[in-house]
Structure formats: structure tokens, C-alpha cells
Amino acid sequence: MTVTAAQVRELLSDPKIFPSLPDDDTEFVFDSMGLVWFLHVLEMRCGVLAEASEECFSGNTSARRIADHLRELATR
């Protein structure tokens, strides 16, 4: 399944991740619990399983970049 930037934004706006996520594609930094929860809701709602590693998400600091990264993972 392809995950769009809009879907990523929706998942990121979960109160356990970023309760006040800006409307634009502002960059942000995950804390460890936020990343784990994001990956959990990503799997539950979108059926996408991604590894929780710093390397995977350290440079992906916006909804658009995360969606691009997830599309790249899906083609591997």
C-alpha cells in the first residue's frame, strides 16, 4: 500500500505523537516513544510495517519526506 503525505500527517497528528502538528510541511524531530507509536499506528491503520531505527527516520523530518521514504521501502 502506498502511504500519502496526507495520511502520514493524519497519523502524526495523533496526540501521542504530535498533538499540535502545524498545517504546513514543517520539519520536526521524533522522540523515541513518538516514533514507536507512529510505527504502530502506521502498521495498524495502513498495513505498513517499517523498522524502528534512527537511520530510517533521522533525515525524514516532514510528512512528505516520510511518505517518500515509505514508498522507497515498499519498492525494496
Secondary structure, DSSP 8 states (H G I E B T S, - for coil): ----HHHHHHHHTSTTT-TT--SS-------HHHHHHHHHHHHHHH-------HHHHSS--SHHHHHHHHHHHHT-
